[in-house]
Amino acid sequence: MPNFDGWKSMRLDPFHNPFSSPDAHYLFWNWLGPFLAWRSRIHNEQSFLYFHLLFSLVFTAGFIWLAFKIFEEREARTALILFIALPVSATAYFWIGMDSITLALMMLIVAAHRWPSVSFLLGIALGMQHAEQGFVAFGAMLFALVLSRFVKSQESFSVPWALASLLGVVAGRIVLMLVFHHYRILVNSGRPYYLRQYGEMYATMFWYHFQYVLWSVLGVGWIVVAKFAERGKAALPLLVSLCGVMLLLPVVGDETRVLSIVTFPLLAAYILLNRDFLASLSNRFVSWIFGIWVLVPLPWAWGGRPLVSIFPYNVIYLLHRLFGWFSVPADQRMWPFLN
């Protein structure tokens, strides 16, 4: 992750704000990861990177485990294909860092949807890691499930679970604020402060490329959402909630990254882990989704700029190391954003 340098300094002392620039204070609110690394005595930079990679693997492995646990083999394979077709499955690896922990916690909360009390505790952890994304994700989830009751659509996920998860996120944020107060850590409001400084710039970046930005949020997954829309009134809770979450796009700089994360619980509940919907998809449709995902490059928008997968950069780096081909920058973290 490009801001990994700043964030890694927190692992040495999570009770001191190392950022002199107020524009960087938003990073300090992603506090849980550096705290866990500090408690685990992970001081080496490479180990800190692998520590976050572990959470990315937990996110992916958690979904695979859950799908094959609750579904028969065909539905589980279908769920897995739809999962990898969504940009969120790649987000945990496109930028290894704070998102790795955020997505792992969201995955665990989804897996614990039958136990609201467990989801509440996991929500507290999420609130201490990324309260804004957690609040939007499970706020949208709660809205969708309440709307499902009005349209009399039966869902496997419950309103008490979504409410417990949301309250857990709020509680986690409050706990984090109390920690900052107790240790006299001086930090501004974080992302609200950052947005006041750069909000107009974000809106401009979005509107210059809004078509690509919208496509990048779900990628091939938009075709799956269109298929889900054929359910008529039963599809309204998901569609209305998705439209509401999309209102974030003009006020964030990492469009694909943020929106793919906050839409994950919604898509997991209504599409990826929806037994009836998965069973209704024909083998031909699923094959087309898989084929399109293979052929179409991963769409990625950052600062309104159309980008692609980091896979070609990995290939070039490998050829450079093996045969000395191509020129490769010494610091590869911003490499995909320079071309």
N, C-alpha and C positions, 0 to 999 in steps of 0.2 A: 504494500500500500504506500502511495507517495508520502503520506504524512507519518509513516512508521518511525522515522527518526525522532520526531517530536514525542510520539506516544511511548517509545521504548524508554525514554528517560524517566517516565513515571514508575517503571518497575523497580527502580533502585530505592525510591521513597514515595509511596503513594499518599503520604500525608503532608506533602509539600508541593505546591504548584510551581513547576519549573518553567512556565511559559511567561516570558517578560512581555510579549505582545498580547494585548487583550483580544486580538482577532483569533488567537490560538486557544483561548480558554475553553472553547466548545469541546476540545479533545479531552479535557480533564473530567468532563461529565461522563465519559466512557470509562468509568473508574474500576469496574469489577475485574476486568482482564489483568491490568497491571497489579492490582491487589492480590489476585490469586497467584500471579507469577512471583510476586514478592514473598508471599507466604510459602511458596514452593521453592524459594531460594533460586529462582531462575534469573541469573544475572547476565549470562552470556547472550549476546545479540542473536546468534544463530539459534540457540536453544529457545529464545523468546519467539522466534519465527516458527519453529517446529511446534512449540506449545500451541500457537494459534492454528497451525495446520491440523493438529489433532482435533480441534473443535470442528473444523471443516469436514473432516472425515466422520466425526460423530453425526453431523447434520445429514450427510449422504447415507451413511450406514443405518442411521435411525429410521429414515424413510423406507429404505429397502426392507429392513426388519419388520417395520409396522405393516407394510403392504402385504408381505408374505405371511404375516401372522394372522391378519384378519380376513384375508381373501383367499379364494381358491386360486390355483396357479394362473389361469387365464386372466382373471381380473387383476391379479397382482402384477403380471407382466404388462398389462395395459396401463396400469397406474404408473409403473416404472418408466414406460416409454413417454407418457404424457409429462412426467416429472422432468426427464432429461431434456424434453423439448422446450421447457420453460427457462428463460434466462436466469431465474433464481438458482437453478441447480448449478450453474457455472459461476454465480456471483461469489460463492464462498472460496473460489479458486482464482477468479480474475484478480481479486485483491485479497490476499491473505492478511488478516488483521482483525480489527474490532468486529467486522461483520461476521467473522467465523463464529465468535461466541454468541452474537445476537441470533444468528440463524440456528445454532445448536440449541439454544434455550427455547426458541419458538418451536422447534421440532419436538423437544421434550414436552412442552406444554400441550401441543397437539396430540402427542402420544398418550398424555395423561388426561384426555378429555372425559373419561369416565370418573375421574376423581378430582372434583373442584378444589378440595383442600390442598392437594398436591400441586395443582395448577396455580393456586394462590401463592404458594411458597416459591415456585419457579418464577412466577410473575414478579416477586420481590427482587429476585436475582436479575431478571430482565430490566427492571426499573433502575437498578444500580449499574447496568451496562449500557443501555440505550433507551431511556424512558420515552423520548419523543416517538421513535419508531414503534416501540411496544404499545404506546397509548393509541396511536393511529391504527395499528394493525388489529388490536383487540377491541378498540372502539368500533371500527368498521364491522368486525366480526359480530359484536353484540347487536349492532343495528340490524345486520342482515338476519340474524336468528330471530329477533323480535318481529321483523317484517315477515319472516317465514310463518310465524304463528298467525299473523293476520290473513295471509293468503292460504292458510291451512296446508302448508307443505311440510311433510314429515322429514326431519333431518336427524342424522345420527348424533350430531353435536347439540348440546343443550345451552339454553340461556344462562342457567346458574354457572356452568363452566366458563362461558365467555365473561360473565360478570366477575367471577372470582379471579380470572386471569387479569382483567382490566384493573380491578382493585389492588391486585398484587403489584402491578406496575406502578400505580400511584403510590402505594405504600413504600415500594423500593426507592422511588424518587425522594420521598419524605425522609426515609432512613439515611439516604446519601446526603441530604441537606443537613441533617442532624450531625452526621460524621464531620462534615465540613465545618459546622459551627463549633463542635466540640474541640477539634484540632486547630481551630482558628485559621482555616485555609481560605485565603482570599481568592475568590473566583467570581467572574461576572455571570450573567444569565446564560452564557454559552451560545447556543444557536439562535435564540431570539436576538441577542446582541449582534451576532454575525449577520443575521438577516437584515437588520436595520442598516448595516453598513453596505451590503452588497445585494439587497433585494431587487433593486431596479436592474442591475446587471444580469441577475438570474432570469428575470422576466424577458429581457431582451434576447438572451441566448436561446430561451425556449421558443419564442415566437419566430425566430429566424429558421428554426429546424423542427417545428412542432410535429410534422408528419412522421419524420424519422424517429423522433423522440417517443411518440405514442406507440409506434410499431415496436420499438426496442423494449418497451416495458414487459410485454408478454411474448413477442416474437411469433413463432409458429403457434404458440398457445392461443392467440386470438382466433384461430380457426376452430380450436376446441371450444372456446367461449361461444363462438357463433353457433356451433353444434348444440351446446347446452341451451342456448336461447330458443331452440325449437321446442323446448318444454313449455313455452308459453308463460302463463302467470306464475308458475312455480320457479321460473328463472329470474323473476323480478328482484328478489332479495339480493342475489349475487350481482346482477347488472346495475342496480341502483347504487349499491355499495361501492362497486368498482368505479362508477362514474364519480362518486363523491371523493374517493381517494385520489383520482386523477387530477383533482384540483390542486394537489401539492406540486405538480410538475413545474409551474412557473416560479416557484419559490425555493427550489432546490438546485444545487449545482451538479450533483451526481444523479442525473435523472433515472437512468436504468437501474443503478445500484439501489437507490432509496426505494423506488416504486416496486421493484421486484421483491424486495424484502417485506415491505409492509402489506403487499397483497398475498403473500404466501399463506397465512392462516386461512384467508377467505377461499383461495383456490384449493387448498388442502381439504377443507370441509365440504365444499360444494362440488368439486370436480375430482381431485386426485384420490380422495378416500370415500367417494360416493358410490356405493355398491350398485345401485340401480342404474346410475348413469354409465358406469364402466361396463356393465353387462349389456347395455343397449348399443354400444359401439361395435360396429362390424369389424371383422378382421381386415377388410379392405381399407376402411377408414383409418384404422390404427397404422396399417402399413404405409399409407400415404403420409400420415403425420411423421412417421419415422424417416421416410424417404426425403421429405422436404427438409426435416431437421438436419439430415446428413448433408444435403446439397446446398442449403442456404446458409451463408456465414452468420455466425452469432451477431445480432445487432447490438450495439452498445453506444450509448450517448453519454458524453461527459462534457459539461459546460456547453451543452447544445451541439457539440461537434459529433458528427457521425464517425464512429470507430467500429472496429471489428474484433474478432477473437484474438487472444494472445497466442493462439496455437501456431500461426505462421512465425511468430517471433521465437518460439521455442525451437522450431525446426531450423531457422537460420542460426540461432545460437549453437545448436548441436553441430551443424555443419562447420561453423566457425571453430568450435573446439576440436573437432575431429580432423578437419582438413585445412583450416586457416582461411576458409572462404569468407567473403563479406567483411565489412567493418562493423564492429559492435561497440556501442558506447560503454565506457567503464562502469557507469552506474545505470543498470537496466530498469530501475523502478519507473522512470518516466519515459522509457523507450517507446512503448506503444502509443504515447500521446504526442510524440515528436514527428511522426510520419503522416 
